[in-house]
Amino acid sequence: MPPSSIRIMCPNLRCRAILAVPEKARGGLVKCRSCGGNIRVPAARSASPPPPVADADEGRKSAKRAS
């Protein structure tokens, strides 16, 4: 597999072929060579991690302290 390609699986449950698609196809559609179905290629992941999620219990504790 060339270094500038990604591997995706066909979502068709009767096919499930593994496809190697070029990086430039990210965010677009490609056609499965096995079943002919259209497959959306996931967009590139962002470089920054998602922000942390606040704990719901922590919000309740601080509200009780303020009362």
Order of alpha helices (4+ residues) and beta strands (2+ residues): beta-beta-beta-beta-alpha
